[in-house]
Structure formats: C-alpha cells, structure tokens
Amino acid sequence: MYLVELFDNVNDEKGTIIHTPYGNGHKLSNGVISLVGDGIDSFTFTINPSNPGWNKVRPLVTLIKVTDVNSAELVFDGRILKPIQTMTANGEFHIQFLAEDKLAYLHDSTQRHGEYNNMTVRDFLVEIIAQHNRQVEPHKRFEVGEVTVTTNTDNIYRFLGYEKTWNAIQDKLISRLGGHIRLREGKYIDYLESVGELRNTPIRLR
C-alpha cells in the first residue's frame, strides 16, 4: 500500500500523485524500491502516457517520495535520474526511470586536499560533511547525527584528496573502520557500528 508523489523541484510543496493504492487513483505500470542497507537506495518505476507525471520529469531536478500509507512511513525520498523510453509488444509507450536516495547528493561534491590528524571519528566525518555543504545547494546539505564507530585511541590520521564525498566516506572511514552510514529524516547522517541485519530488500508496488 504505497503512495508515490513527484515534486517539480525542491520548492514544490504540493507535488503530483503518480501512484495511489486506492482503486480509483493513478497507477504506475510497475515500481521496485531496492533498500540496499549499505549504500544508496534506488527506486525504478515505469510510467505511461495517461499518468499525470508523464513529461513532468526533469532529470536531477525532479524529486520523488514513496510513502507506506498503512504506517505513514516515508520509505523512499530522492531524486530522479535520466529516463529510458520503451515500447511494449502491443505498441504502448512507457518511460522507465531510475531514482536515487538523497545520500546520492554526496556524489555532487569533492573533498579538499589535506592532512587530518588528532581528530575523533566524529570530528573527521563532520569535516567531510562541512566540505560537502560548502559546495552544494541548501536542500543537499546534511548534518552529522549519531556516531558510534570509534578507534582504539579515538584518534585518526587521514589524508583527503579530491575524491567525491561519498567515495571519501567509503574509503577513509567504512573500508578501514567498518560501520554503516544511515540517512535519517532526510537530513541527518549517522555513522553506526551496527544497524541490525543488512540486506538488499526490494519493495514492489502493486
């Protein structure tokens, strides 16, 4: 039981409903959310010409949300990438889109070259996110939330180059110290030692 809404841009507060679980509403041809646990979640969906979202999507500008209407939980919140137009065997046109979770905003910035020492894990992550925030629009900025990953001395020594922010987090923190990055409430980035069971979990819209 999912509700899917398109938003023209970050300033669009009303949105356009493109899929409703109720019988008399608009429907997507199909949709699958992949919750990867350790990484950036994605949502693949197919839309047809009768849907009000047809021709409304602007890649990397249009936003999309998927809400579980039973629990009122927001299960996906992200932006849409480029479309792929397809035609079925009976001649019907459809457009398939791939959307990516807001964590993908961390691909939109690069880190500044530098040497970082005498810092806790949290302080280092705060510095990485601060560099990201200085380069992107306000709606792409994050705050560091809960950090439970530590080292034996709680003191790290790292170099940063000019890598994408997401790659820097993966290489300088997760690959060396373990733990998991979680986006909470669309704003807070938590770096947790454990978040329970991690698996690729697809959610299908029907």
Residue pairs with C-beta under 8 A, 6 or more apart in sequence:
1 21
1 68
1 69
1 70
2 19
2 21
2 31
2 66
2 67
2 68
2 69
2 75
2 203
2 205
3 17
3 19
3 20
3 21
3 66
3 67
3 69
4 17
4 18
4 19
4 20
4 28
4 31
4 45
4 64
4 65
4 66
4 67
4 205
5 15
5 16
5 17
5 18
5 64
5 65
5 67
6 15
6 16
6 18
6 53
6 56
6 57
6 62
6 63
6 64
7 13
7 15
7 16
7 62
7 63
7 64
7 65
8 16
8 56
8 58
8 61
8 62
9 58
9 61
9 62
9 63
10 63
10 137
10 139
12 63
15 65
16 52
16 53
16 56
17 25
17 26
17 52
18 26
18 28
18 47
18 51
18 52
18 53
19 25
19 26
19 27
19 28
19 31
19 45
19 205
20 26
20 27
21 69
26 51
26 52
26 53
27 51
28 45
28 46
28 47
28 51
28 205
29 45
29 46
29 47
29 48
29 94
30 45
30 46
30 204
30 205
31 43
31 44
31 45
31 46
31 66
31 204
31 205
32 43
32 44
32 45
32 202
32 203
32 204
32 205
33 41
33 42
33 43
33 66
33 75
33 76
33 202
33 203
33 205
34 41
34 42
34 43
34 44
34 200
34 201
34 202
35 41
35 75
35 200
35 201
35 202
35 203
36 42
36 200
37 180
37 195
37 198
37 199
37 200
37 201
38 174
38 180
38 181
38 198
39 103
40 100
40 101
40 103
40 104
40 166
41 76
41 78
41 100
41 101
41 103
42 78
42 98
42 99
42 100
42 101
43 64
43 66
43 76
43 78
43 98
43 99
43 100
44 96
44 97
44 98
44 99
45 96
45 97
45 99
45 205
46 86
46 94
46 95
46 96
46 97
47 53
47 54
47 94
47 95
47 96
47 97
48 54
48 92
48 93
48 94
48 95
49 93
54 95
56 62
57 80
57 83
57 95
57 97
58 80
59 80
59 81
59 82
59 83
60 79
60 80
60 81
61 79
62 79
62 80
63 77
63 78
63 79
63 80
64 76
64 77
64 78
64 79
64 80
64 99
65 74
65 76
65 77
66 74
66 75
66 76
66 77
66 203
66 205
67 73
67 74
67 75
68 75
74 186
75 203
76 99
76 101
77 101
77 102
77 186
78 99
78 100
78 101
78 102
78 104
79 99
79 100
79 102
79 104
80 97
80 98
80 99
81 97
81 98
81 99
81 100
82 97
82 98
83 95
83 96
83 97
84 95
84 96
84 97
85 93
85 94
85 95
85 96
86 93
86 94
86 95
86 96
87 93
87 94
88 94
101 183
102 140
102 183
102 186
103 166
103 181
103 183
103 189
104 166
105 132
105 136
105 140
105 142
106 132
106 142
106 164
106 165
106 166
106 169
107 164
107 165
107 166
108 132
108 135
108 136
108 140
108 165
109 131
109 132
109 135
109 136
109 164
109 165
110 135
110 162
110 163
110 164
110 165
111 128
111 131
111 132
111 160
111 161
111 162
111 163
111 164
111 165
111 168
112 131
112 160
112 162
113 159
113 160
113 161
113 162
114 159
114 160
115 158
115 159
116 124
116 127
116 156
116 157
116 158
116 159
116 160
117 155
117 156
117 157
117 158
118 155
119 127
119 155
119 156
120 150
120 154
120 155
120 156
121 147
121 149
121 150
121 151
121 154
121 156
121 173
121 177
121 191
122 144
122 147
122 191
124 156
124 158
124 172
124 173
125 144
125 147
125 169
125 173
125 189
125 191
126 144
128 160
128 165
128 168
128 169
128 172
129 142
129 143
129 144
129 165
129 189
131 165
132 141
132 142
132 165
133 141
133 142
142 183
142 187
142 188
142 189
143 187
143 188
143 189
144 188
144 189
144 191
145 184
145 188
145 189
145 190
146 188
146 190
146 191
146 192
147 190
147 191
147 192
148 179
148 191
148 192
148 193
148 194
149 173
149 177
149 178
149 179
149 191
149 192
149 193
151 177
158 172
160 168
160 172
163 171
169 181
173 179
173 191
174 180
174 181
178 193
179 191
179 192
179 193
179 194
180 191
180 192
180 193
180 194
180 195
180 198
181 189
181 190
181 191
182 189
182 190
182 191
182 192
182 195
183 189
183 190
184 190
